Amino acid sequence: MTAQLTHGREFDQGLLGRHCWLELKNGDRIELPVERWRDGCGPGDTVLLDACTGPTLDIGCGPGRLTTALAERGVAALGVDSSPTAVRLTRQRGGVALLRNVFDRLPGEGRWHHALLADGNIGIGGDPVALLTRIGALLAPGGDAVVELDPPGHGLRHDHVRLRPNPAGTWFTWAWVGADAIAEVASRAGFQVSWTASRGHRWFARLERT
């Protein structure tokens, strides 16, 4: 599957704090943690933040809670998002953010120490292998990707989704990777899993380039 990229504004309702969810083609719905997106960093976020000790790309930065938290720790961090709303909100919080698709040309390619994929952003484009392969090109030798995952038992899934309750929401492709599937996905993209961790219902992994 090749990555199908969103247009940048699909998640704006959630970024602005409005209750919303993803609707799947079969009618199922996945609630989105919009409160976490906009609030300050919680206990689970410390797993992500503690793993980033050098220049970090926060891919799909949303309202910028992680980008700004890293900057407050003295870590150089750049938020990247295809939503103008996300970039504006990140900058309002004092973070540095760029309006750009991760598959477009980015500053410092091949020199970043870490790349963050929080809040399910490993699903961007619907093809986690393609996304991680792209991230591999952004990282410096010895760099890593720190990703948030679904709990074990969920495997790897792809589906067409749209944001609701927006009546004009368009369909786009998304993916989900469970902690039980990340090793195979990472391997196909040139990474290996160095650790996994959980905090409450949230799961994380650090992926090293091979």
C-alpha positions, 0 to 999 in steps of 0.5 A: 500500500502506498501512503495516501496523504491527508489534506491537513484539516481533517483533524481541526475540530479535535485540535480546537478541543471539540468532541469528535471521533473517527468513523470507519467504513463499517460504521464503527467509531474510534473516539479521539483523545482531544483533551489530551491533545490540548492539555499539558503533558500527562504521565504517559507523555513523559515516556516520549519526552524522556526518550528525546535528549537531542534535536527532535522532530515532532511529526503531526505535532497537533497543538504542540504540547510535546514540541513545547514541553521539549523546548522547555526541557532545553531540547531543540524541537521542531513540530511538523504538521500539515494543518495550519490550525495545528501550526498556529496553536503550536506557535501560540504555545511558544513552540517552533512549528512548520506547515509541511507534510512529512513526505515533503522536504524538511529542514535538517534531513539526515541530522535529526536525533529523534522523531516523535510519532505520538497519539497514533501518528504512526497511522499517518497516510495509512502505510506505517512502513512507508512513513517509517522509511521516510523517517529513516531518511530524516534521522542522523546515524544512530537516530531513533523513532519514538512511537505510540502504539495500540495495545498488544493484540491489535496487530496492524490494521488499515482502513478508510476513515472520516472525522465526525460529526463533521457532515462534510468530512472526507474519507482518508486512509489511516492505520493502527499498529499494535505493540504486538505488530511493531517489530515486523513493521519496524523491520520492513522499514529498516528499524529494530525495536530497542524497547517497549513500555506502557503507562496506563492504557498507552503503549510506546516503542523506541525504534533504532535504525538498523 
